[in-house]
């Protein structure tokens, strides 16, 4: 298998979910983008934190910028 490294940076936009409309630069057109969002924790020990994890999957029907990633509602 031949690896070619980074092919360049492209603009991507997230569609739906908590990061709807967020634009970013991605390299090598990743299949999945993971977004985390801090959660409030009450009465937690010092240093403990919690984050919500959201998954966005690439829309393969879009071949030009901006690439589109749709919110995966079934993701953990």
VONU-87374 format. One record per residue: x, y, z of N, C-alpha, C in turn. Coordinates in Angstrom, 3 decimals, m for minus. Layout:
REC        n.u        n.v        n.w       ca.u       ca.v       ca.w        c.u        c.v        c.w
REC          X          Y          Z          X          Y          Z          X          Y          Z
...
***
This chain:
REC        n.u        n.v        n.w       ca.u       ca.v       ca.w        c.u        c.v        c.w
REC      0.837     m1.173      0.000      0.000      0.000      0.000      0.884      1.239      0.000
REC      0.648      2.130     m0.913      1.438      3.349     m1.032      0.786      4.473     m0.233
REC      1.572      5.162      0.586      1.057      6.315      1.316      1.641      7.572      0.701
REC      0.790      8.545      0.483      1.245      9.761     m0.177      1.323     10.949      0.760
REC      0.874     10.798      2.006      0.909     11.915      2.941     m0.268     12.853      2.726
REC     m0.167     14.017      3.302     m1.233     15.009      3.239     m1.391     15.522      1.815
REC     m2.636     15.527      1.330     m2.887     15.997     m0.032     m3.189     17.480     m0.086
REC     m3.373     18.103      1.043     m3.694     19.525      1.083     m4.868     19.776      2.010
REC     m5.070     21.011      2.307     m6.151     21.399      3.214     m7.367     21.832      2.414
REC     m8.552     21.400      2.878     m9.813     21.769      2.241    m10.780     22.257      3.311
REC    m11.693     23.105      2.913    m12.721     23.583      3.832    m13.815     22.536      3.947
REC    m14.286     22.326      5.179    m15.395     21.410      5.446    m16.401     22.130      6.331
REC    m17.670     21.756      6.193    m18.718     22.332      7.025    m19.508     21.194      7.660
REC    m19.858     21.366      8.950    m20.626     20.362      9.670    m22.109     20.692      9.556
REC    m22.913     19.658      9.346    m24.344     19.827      9.105    m25.147     19.096     10.177
REC    m25.946     19.844     10.945    m26.776     19.261     11.993    m26.041     19.141     13.310
REC    m26.759     18.658     14.314    m26.172     18.429     15.628    m25.700     19.690     16.318
REC    m24.929     19.531     17.379    m24.506     20.675     18.193    m23.508     21.602     17.515
REC    m22.823     21.137     16.480    m21.821     21.968     15.794    m22.309     22.399     14.410
REC    m23.620     22.465     14.219    m24.209     22.813     12.927    m23.635     24.124     12.386
REC    m23.158     24.064     11.144    m22.630     25.264     10.492    m21.161     25.542     10.747
REC    m20.540     24.804     11.651    m19.130     25.006     11.943    m18.295     24.709     10.699
REC    m17.379     25.609     10.383    m16.481     25.428      9.232    m15.084     25.197      9.762
REC    m14.334     24.339      9.063    m12.974     24.009      9.486    m12.153     23.597      8.281
REC    m10.864     23.462      8.472     m9.962     22.947      7.448     m9.632     21.501      7.810
REC     m9.698     20.609      6.805     m9.355     19.209      6.995     m8.325     18.804      5.941
REC     m7.547     17.777      6.243     m6.597     17.252      5.265     m6.938     15.801      4.975
REC     m6.728     15.380      3.755     m6.934     14.001      3.323     m8.379     13.511      3.436
REC     m9.340     14.410      3.470    m10.767     14.065      3.483    m11.106     12.931      4.452
REC    m10.985     13.169      5.760    m11.291     12.101      6.722    m12.742     11.629      6.587
REC    m12.982     10.366      6.865    m14.334      9.814      6.778    m15.213     10.294      7.918
REC    m14.602     10.521      9.085    m15.350     10.886     10.289    m14.640     12.028     10.994
REC    m15.429     12.942     11.559    m14.904     14.005     12.417    m15.598     13.876     13.764
REC    m14.819     13.915     14.828    m15.358     13.830     16.178    m15.297     15.210     16.816
REC    m16.411     15.622     17.405    m16.509     16.909     18.086    m16.815     16.639     19.552
REC    m16.118     17.312     20.453    m16.414     17.169     21.875    m16.898     18.502     22.424
REC    m17.752     18.413     23.419    m18.315     19.603     24.042    m18.282     19.400     25.556
REC    m17.684     20.323     26.313    m17.614     20.140     27.758    m19.004     20.124     28.397
REC    m19.144     19.305     29.424    m20.392     19.212     30.186    m20.139     19.746     31.596
REC    m21.167     20.303     32.192    m21.058     20.754     33.587    m21.087     19.535     34.507
REC    m20.209     19.533     35.487    m20.156     18.449     36.461    m20.316     19.072     37.838
REC    m21.315     18.609     38.593    m21.570     19.160     39.923    m21.027     18.212     40.990
REC    m20.321     18.767     41.941    m19.813     17.989     43.072    m18.755     16.964     42.681
REC    m18.052     17.205     41.604    m17.032     16.256     41.140    m15.707     16.486     41.852
REC    m14.917     15.435     41.993    m13.587     15.607     42.578    m12.727     16.547     41.733
REC    m11.740     17.146     42.373    m10.817     18.071     41.695    m10.239     17.443     40.429
REC    m10.313     18.154     39.331     m9.715     17.708     38.084    m10.607     16.837     37.216
REC    m11.730     16.358     37.732    m12.620     15.520     36.929    m13.393     16.380     35.942
REC    m13.533     15.901     34.716    m14.297     16.616     33.718    m15.078     15.595     32.890
REC    m16.116     16.079     32.241    m16.923     15.227     31.365    m17.152     15.976     30.062
REC    m17.186     15.215     28.968    m17.416     15.813     27.651    m18.406     14.967     26.873
REC    m19.288     15.659     26.141    m20.169     14.973     25.206    m19.410     14.745     23.912
REC    m19.556     13.577     23.313    m18.852     13.237     22.076    m19.877     13.111     20.955
REC    m19.611     13.803     19.849    m20.517     13.795     18.697    m19.720     13.423     17.448
REC    m20.337     12.640     16.576    m19.664     12.158     15.375    m20.352     12.720     14.139
REC    m19.541     13.175     13.188    m20.017     13.666     11.897    m19.368     12.810     10.807
REC    m20.170     12.334      9.873    m19.674     11.468      8.794    m19.691     12.215      7.467
REC    m18.661     11.974      6.670    m18.521     12.673      5.392    m19.620     12.292      4.408
REC    m20.114     13.285      3.703    m21.095     13.097      2.632    m20.297     12.855      1.354
REC    m20.267     11.605      0.886    m19.459     11.245     m0.283    m20.025     11.787     m1.583
REC    m21.243     12.326     m1.552    m21.822     12.931     m2.749    m21.261     14.306     m3.046
REC    m20.533     14.879     m2.100    m19.932     16.208     m2.271    m18.447     16.032     m2.578
REC    m18.032     16.446     m3.778    m16.642     16.266     m4.208    m15.818     17.549     m4.216
REC    m16.454     18.700     m3.970    m15.724     19.964     m4.007    m15.970     20.731     m2.707
REC    m15.159     21.733     m2.496    m15.295     22.537     m1.272    m16.559     23.377     m1.294
REC    m17.174     23.577     m0.153    m16.818     22.956      1.109    m17.318     21.511      1.177
REC    m16.462     20.630      1.702    m16.886     19.260      1.959    m17.969     19.303      3.024
REC    m18.861     18.336      3.037    m19.953     18.325      4.016    m19.857     17.081      4.889
REC    m20.083     17.287      6.164    m20.104     16.205      7.150    m21.435     16.288      7.889
REC    m22.203     15.197      7.859    m23.510     15.176      8.499    m23.448     14.563      9.885
REC    m24.249     15.102     10.779    m24.327     14.630     12.158    m24.879     13.209     12.180
REC    m24.205     12.318     12.908    m24.646     10.937     13.063    m25.408     10.835     14.380
REC    m26.730     10.865     14.304    m27.564     10.867     15.510    m27.415      9.584     16.323
REC    m26.976      8.508     15.678    m26.821      7.224     16.365    m25.468      7.067     17.047
REC    m24.591      8.049     16.892    m23.268      7.918     17.487    m23.354      8.073     19.003
REC    m22.435      7.405     19.703    m22.455      7.494     21.175    m22.095      8.880     21.660
***
